[in-house]
Amino acid sequence: MLTRGAFSEVDTGAAPTLTELTEALHFALGDGGRIWLNDQRMVLIQSLVLGRLR
């Protein structure tokens, strides 16, 4: 399992690559902090919140 900030442990041949992820992920800070992944709007929430909703 990867730990926080352990990019050196990522398999360079694994898909998606770090380059592919950085090209697909966009943070629109000037637009209310919206997050986009491949032109689809995403929501970032804590897993604890999902557990509470469940």
Buried (B, 14 or more C-beta within 10 A) or exposed (E): EEEEEEEEEEEEEEEEEEEEEEEEEBEEEEEEEEBBEEEEEEEEEEEEEEEEEE
